[in-house]
Amino acid sequence: MGAEIIKVCKEHLPSLRFIGKCYTDADRGPDGGYGHKWREWFQKGWFQQLEQLGVLQGIENGYLGLMGCSDQANSFQYWIGVFFPEQTAVPEHFDSVDIPEGDVGICWIYGNSNNGELYGQEPHNRCMAKLQENQMGHFRDDFKGPEEKWWWFFERYNHPRFTTPDDQGNVILDYGMYLGK
């Protein structure tokens, strides 16, 4: 059947700090993705280290794959980490991105997390089209100033939607895009 978008909604996020580690296209695995980096995070206990900081309350949170791209060539970033209150101290060996308050368009993608159908360009394009279809198509690009436009979007691995498969073995991946004003 393939993955399907089963919900589209808007959320409001406060100003926040994303703490994690940044990867580029050079860090992609043989399959073109970052699954090997996620395995490294779990093996090294990096999420547990971050959770000790006290994650951002009052929002849907979870482990995140935060993606940023700009209108400049070769500027894709893939971050793994968690949302925190702004001004949270960044632990040694981690980096951060400060993101201002804003609205986020969210798609729930329902499918199998083991066959690749939830990840990559095809689900991204389907979510962007679905957000536009729901009048959420003006995406925010002012994060790094007027001289370089950046767009931020993310995969949110919500517990239990993503962590507890249903009787068909499917889960829900939240896919979000910061919206323009």
Summary of the structure (lengths in Angstrom):
residues: 181
radius of gyration: 15.8
end to end distance: 35.9
largest distance: 49.3
contacts: 525
relative contact order: 0.24
helix: 18%
strand: 38%
